[in-house]
Amino acid sequence: MDIGILAAIAMLAVWAAGTFAFSPAPDWLHGLLTAGVFLLIWRIVVRGTPSPRAPGAAPGPRADRR
């Protein structure tokens, strides 16, 4: 698992616990929600994006199946 995804989950866990611990939740606590969701989505997208091939590189293993 990616360290960024683990950090995002940790931020969201601290946000969830802090929401119930503080009666009026402070602004920095909502910043954890924003940062945690952003980081989680960003790392999932980065993991799913294939790396670009260099120009002139050999075709991938599935190129002959067309």
N, CA, C and O atoms as a Maestro MAE file, in Angstrom:
{
 s_m_m2io_version
 :::
 2.0.0
}

f_m_ct {
 s_m_title
 :::
 protein
 m_atom[264] {
  # First column is atom index #
  i_m_mmod_type
  r_m_x_coord
  r_m_y_coord
  r_m_z_coord
  i_m_residue_number
  s_m_chain_name
  s_m_pdb_residue_name
  s_m_pdb_atom_name
  i_m_atomic_number
  :::
  1 25 0.842 -1.171 0.000 1 A "MET " " N  " 7
  2 3 0.000 0.000 0.000 1 A "MET " " CA " 6
  3 2 0.894 1.245 0.000 1 A "MET " " C  " 6
  4 15 1.974 1.253 0.591 1 A "MET " " O  " 8
  5 25 0.434 2.257 -0.654 2 A "ASP " " N  " 7
  6 3 1.165 3.516 -0.812 2 A "ASP " " CA " 6
  7 2 1.190 4.293 0.508 2 A "ASP " " C  " 6
  8 15 0.203 4.301 1.245 2 A "ASP " " O  " 8
  9 25 2.316 4.945 0.803 3 A "ILE " " N  " 7
  10 3 2.445 5.726 2.036 3 A "ILE " " CA " 6
  11 2 1.498 6.927 2.010 3 A "ILE " " C  " 6
  12 15 1.015 7.353 3.060 3 A "ILE " " O  " 8
  13 25 1.229 7.471 0.831 4 A "GLY " " N  " 7
  14 3 0.291 8.584 0.714 4 A "GLY " " CA " 6
  15 2 -1.125 8.178 1.069 4 A "GLY " " C  " 6
  16 15 -1.850 8.947 1.701 4 A "GLY " " O  " 8
  17 25 -1.526 6.990 0.674 5 A "ILE " " N  " 7
  18 3 -2.864 6.493 1.015 5 A "ILE " " CA " 6
  19 2 -2.960 6.256 2.519 5 A "ILE " " C  " 6
  20 15 -3.980 6.564 3.135 5 A "ILE " " O  " 8
  21 25 -1.905 5.712 3.106 6 A "LEU " " N  " 7
  22 3 -1.921 5.507 4.552 6 A "LEU " " CA " 6
  23 2 -1.986 6.838 5.310 6 A "LEU " " C  " 6
  24 15 -2.679 6.943 6.322 6 A "LEU " " O  " 8
  25 25 -1.269 7.845 4.821 7 A "ALA " " N  " 7
  26 3 -1.314 9.167 5.451 7 A "ALA " " CA " 6
  27 2 -2.708 9.780 5.329 7 A "ALA " " C  " 6
  28 15 -3.195 10.406 6.271 7 A "ALA " " O  " 8
  29 25 -3.345 9.604 4.184 8 A "ALA " " N  " 7
  30 3 -4.698 10.126 3.989 8 A "ALA " " CA " 6
  31 2 -5.691 9.447 4.926 8 A "ALA " " C  " 6
  32 15 -6.559 10.108 5.497 8 A "ALA " " O  " 8
  33 25 -5.571 8.156 5.084 9 A "ILE " " N  " 7
  34 3 -6.468 7.428 5.982 9 A "ILE " " CA " 6
  35 2 -6.229 7.856 7.432 9 A "ILE " " C  " 6
  36 15 -7.172 7.965 8.216 9 A "ILE " " O  " 8
  37 25 -4.972 8.096 7.781 10 A "ALA " " N  " 7
  38 3 -4.668 8.577 9.133 10 A "ALA " " CA " 6
  39 2 -5.269 9.959 9.367 10 A "ALA " " C  " 6
  40 15 -5.818 10.219 10.438 10 A "ALA " " O  " 8
  41 25 -5.173 10.853 8.375 11 A "MET " " N  " 7
  42 3 -5.783 12.183 8.497 11 A "MET " " CA " 6
  43 2 -7.294 12.087 8.686 11 A "MET " " C  " 6
  44 15 -7.873 12.795 9.510 11 A "MET " " O  " 8
  45 25 -7.917 11.216 7.924 12 A "LEU " " N  " 7
  46 3 -9.369 11.064 8.034 12 A "LEU " " CA " 6
  47 2 -9.764 10.452 9.379 12 A "LEU " " C  " 6
  48 15 -10.811 10.793 9.929 12 A "LEU " " O  " 8
  49 25 -8.940 9.560 9.905 13 A "ALA " " N  " 7
  50 3 -9.229 8.977 11.219 13 A "ALA " " CA " 6
  51 2 -9.099 10.019 12.325 13 A "ALA " " C  " 6
  52 15 -9.914 10.050 13.247 13 A "ALA " " O  " 8
  53 25 -8.072 10.877 12.240 14 A "VAL " " N  " 7
  54 3 -7.915 11.951 13.228 14 A "VAL " " CA " 6
  55 2 -9.069 12.938 13.117 14 A "VAL " " C  " 6
  56 15 -9.574 13.426 14.128 14 A "VAL " " O  " 8
  57 25 -9.484 13.229 11.888 15 A "TRP " " N  " 7
  58 3 -10.625 14.135 11.695 15 A "TRP " " CA " 6
  59 2 -11.894 13.544 12.307 15 A "TRP " " C  " 6
  60 15 -12.635 14.251 12.990 15 A "TRP " " O  " 8
  61 25 -12.149 12.265 12.073 16 A "ALA " " N  " 7
  62 3 -13.358 11.623 12.594 16 A "ALA " " CA " 6
  63 2 -13.352 11.611 14.121 16 A "ALA " " C  " 6
  64 15 -14.372 11.894 14.748 16 A "ALA " " O  " 8
  65 25 -12.216 11.287 14.716 17 A "ALA " " N  " 7
  66 3 -12.138 11.271 16.181 17 A "ALA " " CA " 6
  67 2 -12.260 12.682 16.744 17 A "ALA " " C  " 6
  68 15 -12.928 12.890 17.757 17 A "ALA " " O  " 8
  69 25 -11.625 13.645 16.100 18 A "GLY " " N  " 7
  70 3 -11.672 15.020 16.569 18 A "GLY " " CA " 6
  71 2 -13.033 15.652 16.455 18 A "GLY " " C  " 6
  72 15 -13.386 16.528 17.245 18 A "GLY " " O  " 8
  73 25 -13.805 15.216 15.476 19 A "THR " " N  " 7
  74 3 -15.154 15.752 15.306 19 A "THR " " CA " 6
  75 2 -16.016 15.432 16.519 19 A "THR " " C  " 6
  76 15 -16.822 16.257 16.948 19 A "THR " " O  " 8
  77 25 -15.848 14.249 17.065 20 A "PHE " " N  " 7
  78 3 -16.634 13.871 18.241 20 A "PHE " " CA " 6
  79 2 -15.991 14.351 19.546 20 A "PHE " " C  " 6
  80 15 -16.679 14.506 20.555 20 A "PHE " " O  " 8
  81 25 -14.692 14.584 19.529 21 A "ALA " " N  " 7
  82 3 -14.002 14.998 20.750 21 A "ALA " " CA " 6
  83 2 -14.228 16.475 21.071 21 A "ALA " " C  " 6
  84 15 -14.379 16.845 22.235 21 A "ALA " " O  " 8
  85 25 -14.252 17.318 20.034 22 A "PHE " " N  " 7
  86 3 -14.464 18.752 20.232 22 A "PHE " " CA " 6
  87 2 -15.919 19.073 19.951 22 A "PHE " " C  " 6
  88 15 -16.480 18.630 18.949 22 A "PHE " " O  " 8
  89 25 -16.529 19.849 20.844 23 A "SER " " N  " 7
  90 3 -17.934 20.203 20.648 23 A "SER " " CA " 6
  91 2 -18.113 21.105 19.428 23 A "SER " " C  " 6
  92 15 -18.760 20.681 18.470 23 A "SER " " O  " 8
  93 25 -17.576 22.325 19.414 24 A "PRO " " N  " 7
  94 3 -17.515 23.030 18.121 24 A "PRO " " CA " 6
  95 2 -16.151 22.736 17.496 24 A "PRO " " C  " 6
  96 15 -15.122 23.176 18.010 24 A "PRO " " O  " 8
  97 25 -16.145 22.012 16.418 25 A "ALA " " N  " 7
  98 3 -14.877 21.597 15.805 25 A "ALA " " CA " 6
  99 2 -14.121 22.810 15.264 25 A "ALA " " C  " 6
  100 15 -14.700 23.636 14.559 25 A "ALA " " O  " 8
  101 25 -12.821 22.924 15.590 26 A "PRO " " N  " 7
  102 3 -12.033 24.064 15.098 26 A "PRO " " CA " 6
  103 2 -11.748 23.956 13.596 26 A "PRO " " C  " 6
  104 15 -11.902 22.894 12.994 26 A "PRO " " O  " 8
  105 25 -11.335 25.067 13.015 27 A "ASP " " N  " 7
  106 3 -11.116 25.112 11.571 27 A "ASP " " CA " 6
  107 2 -9.992 24.191 11.114 27 A "ASP " " C  " 6
  108 15 -10.087 23.597 10.040 27 A "ASP " " O  " 8
  109 25 -8.929 24.060 11.904 28 A "TRP " " N  " 7
  110 3 -7.824 23.206 11.484 28 A "TRP " " CA " 6
  111 2 -8.256 21.753 11.375 28 A "TRP " " C  " 6
  112 15 -7.672 20.976 10.619 28 A "TRP " " O  " 8
  113 25 -9.288 21.391 12.138 29 A "LEU " " N  " 7
  114 3 -9.779 20.019 12.077 29 A "LEU " " CA " 6
  115 2 -10.453 19.752 10.731 29 A "LEU " " C  " 6
  116 15 -10.319 18.665 10.169 29 A "LEU " " O  " 8
  117 25 -11.174 20.742 10.221 30 A "HIS " " N  " 7
  118 3 -11.798 20.580 8.910 30 A "HIS " " CA " 6
  119 2 -10.750 20.613 7.804 30 A "HIS " " C  " 6
  120 15 -10.978 20.083 6.716 30 A "HIS " " O  " 8
  121 25 -9.610 21.230 8.072 31 A "GLY " " N  " 7
  122 3 -8.498 21.183 7.132 31 A "GLY " " CA " 6
  123 2 -7.968 19.765 6.959 31 A "GLY " " C  " 6
  124 15 -7.514 19.396 5.876 31 A "GLY " " O  " 8
  125 25 -8.025 18.976 8.019 32 A "LEU " " N  " 7
  126 3 -7.621 17.562 7.911 32 A "LEU " " CA " 6
  127 2 -8.558 16.792 6.983 32 A "LEU " " C  " 6
  128 15 -8.116 15.923 6.231 32 A "LEU " " O  " 8
  129 25 -9.833 17.108 7.036 33 A "LEU " " N  " 7
  130 3 -10.792 16.463 6.132 33 A "LEU " " CA " 6
  131 2 -10.466 16.809 4.686 33 A "LEU " " C  " 6
  132 15 -10.406 15.931 3.825 33 A "LEU " " O  " 8
  133 25 -10.256 18.095 4.427 34 A "THR " " N  " 7
  134 3 -9.964 18.536 3.067 34 A "THR " " CA " 6
  135 2 -8.661 17.917 2.559 34 A "THR " " C  " 6
  136 15 -8.620 17.383 1.451 34 A "THR " " O  " 8
  137 25 -7.608 17.985 3.357 35 A "ALA " " N  " 7
  138 3 -6.312 17.442 2.948 35 A "ALA " " CA " 6
  139 2 -6.356 15.921 2.807 35 A "ALA " " C  " 6
  140 15 -5.756 15.366 1.887 35 A "ALA " " O  " 8
  141 25 -7.057 15.254 3.705 36 A "GLY " " N  " 7
  142 3 -7.136 13.799 3.646 36 A "GLY " " CA " 6
  143 2 -7.860 13.292 2.416 36 A "GLY " " C  " 6
  144 15 -7.408 12.346 1.771 36 A "GLY " " O  " 8
  145 25 -8.983 13.915 2.087 37 A "VAL " " N  " 7
  146 3 -9.734 13.492 0.895 37 A "VAL " " CA " 6
  147 2 -8.936 13.816 -0.366 37 A "VAL " " C  " 6
  148 15 -8.870 13.000 -1.286 37 A "VAL " " O  " 8
  149 25 -8.327 15.009 -0.413 38 A "PHE " " N  " 7
  150 3 -7.512 15.383 -1.572 38 A "PHE " " CA " 6
  151 2 -6.370 14.393 -1.770 38 A "PHE " " C  " 6
  152 15 -6.154 13.909 -2.881 38 A "PHE " " O  " 8
  153 25 -5.643 14.091 -0.707 39 A "LEU " " N  " 7
  154 3 -4.500 13.184 -0.802 39 A "LEU " " CA " 6
  155 2 -4.933 11.782 -1.202 39 A "LEU " " C  " 6
  156 15 -4.261 11.126 -1.998 39 A "LEU " " O  " 8
  157 25 -6.043 11.323 -0.658 40 A "LEU " " N  " 7
  158 3 -6.526 9.981 -0.990 40 A "LEU " " CA " 6
  159 2 -6.895 9.882 -2.467 40 A "LEU " " C  " 6
  160 15 -6.499 8.930 -3.139 40 A "LEU " " O  " 8
  161 25 -7.643 10.847 -2.976 41 A "ILE " " N  " 7
  162 3 -8.035 10.818 -4.395 41 A "ILE " " CA " 6
  163 2 -6.807 10.952 -5.287 41 A "ILE " " C  " 6
  164 15 -6.687 10.250 -6.291 41 A "ILE " " O  " 8
  165 25 -5.892 11.852 -4.921 42 A "TRP " " N  " 7
  166 3 -4.695 12.069 -5.731 42 A "TRP " " CA " 6
  167 2 -3.854 10.807 -5.829 42 A "TRP " " C  " 6
  168 15 -3.411 10.443 -6.918 42 A "TRP " " O  " 8
  169 25 -3.627 10.135 -4.707 43 A "ARG " " N  " 7
  170 3 -2.794 8.936 -4.730 43 A "ARG " " CA " 6
  171 2 -3.467 7.784 -5.469 43 A "ARG " " C  " 6
  172 15 -2.782 6.993 -6.118 43 A "ARG " " O  " 8
  173 25 -4.790 7.671 -5.388 44 A "ILE " " N  " 7
  174 3 -5.487 6.617 -6.139 44 A "ILE " " CA " 6
  175 2 -5.375 6.873 -7.631 44 A "ILE " " C  " 6
  176 15 -5.165 5.938 -8.402 44 A "ILE " " O  " 8
  177 25 -5.512 8.122 -8.050 45 A "VAL " " N  " 7
  178 3 -5.395 8.449 -9.476 45 A "VAL " " CA " 6
  179 2 -3.971 8.212 -9.966 45 A "VAL " " C  " 6
  180 15 -3.774 7.681 -11.059 45 A "VAL " " O  " 8
  181 25 -2.978 8.599 -9.171 46 A "VAL " " N  " 7
  182 3 -1.585 8.404 -9.576 46 A "VAL " " CA " 6
  183 2 -1.261 6.920 -9.702 46 A "VAL " " C  " 6
  184 15 -0.525 6.522 -10.606 46 A "VAL " " O  " 8
  185 25 -1.798 6.107 -8.813 47 A "ARG " " N  " 7
  186 3 -1.528 4.658 -8.893 47 A "ARG " " CA " 6
  187 2 -2.140 4.035 -10.129 47 A "ARG " " C  " 6
  188 15 -1.584 3.086 -10.684 47 A "ARG " " O  " 8
  189 25 -3.284 4.555 -10.573 48 A "GLY " " N  " 7
  190 3 -3.972 3.964 -11.719 48 A "GLY " " CA " 6
  191 2 -3.533 4.500 -13.063 48 A "GLY " " C  " 6
  192 15 -3.930 3.956 -14.094 48 A "GLY " " O  " 8
  193 25 -2.725 5.553 -13.089 49 A "THR " " N  " 7
  194 3 -2.272 6.140 -14.346 49 A "THR " " CA " 6
  195 2 -1.037 5.400 -14.843 49 A "THR " " C  " 6
  196 15 -0.041 5.307 -14.125 49 A "THR " " O  " 8
  197 25 -1.093 4.870 -16.073 50 A "PRO " " N  " 7
  198 3 0.088 4.173 -16.585 50 A "PRO " " CA " 6
  199 2 1.204 5.169 -16.897 50 A "PRO " " C  " 6
  200 15 0.946 6.309 -17.282 50 A "PRO " " O  " 8
  201 25 2.416 4.729 -16.729 51 A "SER " " N  " 7
  202 3 3.552 5.601 -17.030 51 A "SER " " CA " 6
  203 2 3.703 5.726 -18.548 51 A "SER " " C  " 6
  204 15 3.501 4.749 -19.269 51 A "SER " " O  " 8
  205 25 4.051 6.905 -19.033 52 A "PRO " " N  " 7
  206 3 4.177 7.085 -20.485 52 A "PRO " " CA " 6
  207 2 5.411 6.354 -21.027 52 A "PRO " " C  " 6
  208 15 6.436 6.242 -20.355 52 A "PRO " " O  " 8
  209 25 5.281 5.871 -22.241 53 A "ARG " " N  " 7
  210 3 6.416 5.207 -22.873 53 A "ARG " " CA " 6
  211 2 7.263 6.238 -23.593 53 A "ARG " " C  " 6
  212 15 6.753 7.260 -24.052 53 A "ARG " " O  " 8
  213 25 8.532 5.976 -23.689 54 A "ALA " " N  " 7
  214 3 9.437 6.869 -24.411 54 A "ALA " " CA " 6
  215 2 9.185 6.730 -25.913 54 A "ALA " " C  " 6
  216 15 8.843 5.643 -26.379 54 A "ALA " " O  " 8
  217 25 9.350 7.817 -26.680 55 A "PRO " " N  " 7
  218 3 9.180 7.716 -28.137 55 A "PRO " " CA " 6
  219 2 10.192 6.731 -28.717 55 A "PRO " " C  " 6
  220 15 11.375 6.759 -28.376 55 A "PRO " " O  " 8
  221 25 9.714 5.878 -29.581 56 A "GLY " " N  " 7
  222 3 10.591 4.893 -30.204 56 A "GLY " " CA " 6
  223 2 10.801 3.648 -29.377 56 A "GLY " " C  " 6
  224 15 11.560 2.765 -29.778 56 A "GLY " " O  " 8
  225 25 10.141 3.552 -28.217 57 A "ALA " " N  " 7
  226 3 10.296 2.353 -27.378 57 A "ALA " " CA " 6
  227 2 9.540 1.199 -28.001 57 A "ALA " " C  " 6
  228 15 8.626 1.394 -28.801 57 A "ALA " " O  " 8
  229 25 9.929 0.012 -27.629 58 A "ALA " " N  " 7
  230 3 9.268 -1.185 -28.140 58 A "ALA " " CA " 6
  231 2 7.815 -1.212 -27.660 58 A "ALA " " C  " 6
  232 15 7.516 -0.767 -26.551 58 A "ALA " " O  " 8
  233 25 6.923 -1.729 -28.489 59 A "PRO " " N  " 7
  234 3 5.517 -1.804 -28.083 59 A "PRO " " CA " 6
  235 2 5.353 -2.757 -26.910 59 A "PRO " " C  " 6
  236 15 6.197 -3.616 -26.658 59 A "PRO " " O  " 8
  237 25 4.254 -2.584 -26.209 60 A "GLY " " N  " 7
  238 3 3.970 -3.421 -25.056 60 A "GLY " " CA " 6
  239 2 3.649 -4.848 -25.442 60 A "GLY " " C  " 6
  240 15 3.585 -5.155 -26.632 60 A "GLY " " O  " 8
  241 25 3.446 -5.732 -24.478 61 A "PRO " " N  " 7
  242 3 3.219 -7.148 -24.760 61 A "PRO " " CA " 6
  243 2 1.901 -7.406 -25.475 61 A "PRO " " C  " 6
  244 15 1.759 -8.460 -26.096 61 A "PRO " " O  " 8
  245 25 0.940 -6.510 -25.423 62 A "ARG " " N  " 7
  246 3 -0.368 -6.743 -26.035 62 A "ARG " " CA " 6
  247 2 -0.493 -6.079 -27.404 62 A "ARG " " C  " 6
  248 15 -1.583 -6.080 -27.977 62 A "ARG " " O  " 8
  249 25 0.558 -5.527 -27.931 63 A "ALA " " N  " 7
  250 3 0.495 -4.811 -29.215 63 A "ALA " " CA " 6
  251 2 0.196 -5.747 -30.371 63 A "ALA " " C  " 6
  252 15 -0.383 -5.306 -31.364 63 A "ALA " " O  " 8
  253 25 0.563 -7.021 -30.289 64 A "ASP " " N  " 7
  254 3 0.346 -7.949 -31.394 64 A "ASP " " CA " 6
  255 2 -1.064 -8.531 -31.408 64 A "ASP " " C  " 6
  256 15 -1.393 -9.275 -32.332 64 A "ASP " " O  " 8
  257 25 -1.900 -8.230 -30.437 65 A "ARG " " N  " 7
  258 3 -3.246 -8.805 -30.354 65 A "ARG " " CA " 6
  259 2 -4.292 -7.988 -31.105 65 A "ARG " " C  " 6
  260 15 -5.482 -8.280 -30.988 65 A "ARG " " O  " 8
  261 25 -3.899 -6.993 -31.857 66 A "ARG " " N  " 7
  262 3 -4.872 -6.129 -32.559 66 A "ARG " " CA " 6
  263 2 -5.422 -6.787 -33.775 66 A "ARG " " C  " 6
  264 15 -6.247 -6.200 -34.474 66 A "ARG " " O  " 8
  :::
 }
 m_bond[263] {
  # First column is bond index #
  i_m_from
  i_m_to
  i_m_order
  :::
  1 1 2 1
  2 2 3 1
  3 3 4 2
  4 3 5 1
  5 5 6 1
  6 6 7 1
  7 7 8 2
  8 7 9 1
  9 9 10 1
  10 10 11 1
  11 11 12 2
  12 11 13 1
  13 13 14 1
  14 14 15 1
  15 15 16 2
  16 15 17 1
  17 17 18 1
  18 18 19 1
  19 19 20 2
  20 19 21 1
  21 21 22 1
  22 22 23 1
  23 23 24 2
  24 23 25 1
  25 25 26 1
  26 26 27 1
  27 27 28 2
  28 27 29 1
  29 29 30 1
  30 30 31 1
  31 31 32 2
  32 31 33 1
  33 33 34 1
  34 34 35 1
  35 35 36 2
  36 35 37 1
  37 37 38 1
  38 38 39 1
  39 39 40 2
  40 39 41 1
  41 41 42 1
  42 42 43 1
  43 43 44 2
  44 43 45 1
  45 45 46 1
  46 46 47 1
  47 47 48 2
  48 47 49 1
  49 49 50 1
  50 50 51 1
  51 51 52 2
  52 51 53 1
  53 53 54 1
  54 54 55 1
  55 55 56 2
  56 55 57 1
  57 57 58 1
  58 58 59 1
  59 59 60 2
  60 59 61 1
  61 61 62 1
  62 62 63 1
  63 63 64 2
  64 63 65 1
  65 65 66 1
  66 66 67 1
  67 67 68 2
  68 67 69 1
  69 69 70 1
  70 70 71 1
  71 71 72 2
  72 71 73 1
  73 73 74 1
  74 74 75 1
  75 75 76 2
  76 75 77 1
  77 77 78 1
  78 78 79 1
  79 79 80 2
  80 79 81 1
  81 81 82 1
  82 82 83 1
  83 83 84 2
  84 83 85 1
  85 85 86 1
  86 86 87 1
  87 87 88 2
  88 87 89 1
  89 89 90 1
  90 90 91 1
  91 91 92 2
  92 91 93 1
  93 93 94 1
  94 94 95 1
  95 95 96 2
  96 95 97 1
  97 97 98 1
  98 98 99 1
  99 99 100 2
  100 99 101 1
  101 101 102 1
  102 102 103 1
  103 103 104 2
  104 103 105 1
  105 105 106 1
  106 106 107 1
  107 107 108 2
  108 107 109 1
  109 109 110 1
  110 110 111 1
  111 111 112 2
  112 111 113 1
  113 113 114 1
  114 114 115 1
  115 115 116 2
  116 115 117 1
  117 117 118 1
  118 118 119 1
  119 119 120 2
  120 119 121 1
  121 121 122 1
  122 122 123 1
  123 123 124 2
  124 123 125 1
  125 125 126 1
  126 126 127 1
  127 127 128 2
  128 127 129 1
  129 129 130 1
  130 130 131 1
  131 131 132 2
  132 131 133 1
  133 133 134 1
  134 134 135 1
  135 135 136 2
  136 135 137 1
  137 137 138 1
  138 138 139 1
  139 139 140 2
  140 139 141 1
  141 141 142 1
  142 142 143 1
  143 143 144 2
  144 143 145 1
  145 145 146 1
  146 146 147 1
  147 147 148 2
  148 147 149 1
  149 149 150 1
  150 150 151 1
  151 151 152 2
  152 151 153 1
  153 153 154 1
  154 154 155 1
  155 155 156 2
  156 155 157 1
  157 157 158 1
  158 158 159 1
  159 159 160 2
  160 159 161 1
  161 161 162 1
  162 162 163 1
  163 163 164 2
  164 163 165 1
  165 165 166 1
  166 166 167 1
  167 167 168 2
  168 167 169 1
  169 169 170 1
  170 170 171 1
  171 171 172 2
  172 171 173 1
  173 173 174 1
  174 174 175 1
  175 175 176 2
  176 175 177 1
  177 177 178 1
  178 178 179 1
  179 179 180 2
  180 179 181 1
  181 181 182 1
  182 182 183 1
  183 183 184 2
  184 183 185 1
  185 185 186 1
  186 186 187 1
  187 187 188 2
  188 187 189 1
  189 189 190 1
  190 190 191 1
  191 191 192 2
  192 191 193 1
  193 193 194 1
  194 194 195 1
  195 195 196 2
  196 195 197 1
  197 197 198 1
  198 198 199 1
  199 199 200 2
  200 199 201 1
  201 201 202 1
  202 202 203 1
  203 203 204 2
  204 203 205 1
  205 205 206 1
  206 206 207 1
  207 207 208 2
  208 207 209 1
  209 209 210 1
  210 210 211 1
  211 211 212 2
  212 211 213 1
  213 213 214 1
  214 214 215 1
  215 215 216 2
  216 215 217 1
  217 217 218 1
  218 218 219 1
  219 219 220 2
  220 219 221 1
  221 221 222 1
  222 222 223 1
  223 223 224 2
  224 223 225 1
  225 225 226 1
  226 226 227 1
  227 227 228 2
  228 227 229 1
  229 229 230 1
  230 230 231 1
  231 231 232 2
  232 231 233 1
  233 233 234 1
  234 234 235 1
  235 235 236 2
  236 235 237 1
  237 237 238 1
  238 238 239 1
  239 239 240 2
  240 239 241 1
  241 241 242 1
  242 242 243 1
  243 243 244 2
  244 243 245 1
  245 245 246 1
  246 246 247 1
  247 247 248 2
  248 247 249 1
  249 249 250 1
  250 250 251 1
  251 251 252 2
  252 251 253 1
  253 253 254 1
  254 254 255 1
  255 255 256 2
  256 255 257 1
  257 257 258 1
  258 258 259 1
  259 259 260 2
  260 259 261 1
  261 261 262 1
  262 262 263 1
  263 263 264 2
  :::
 }
}
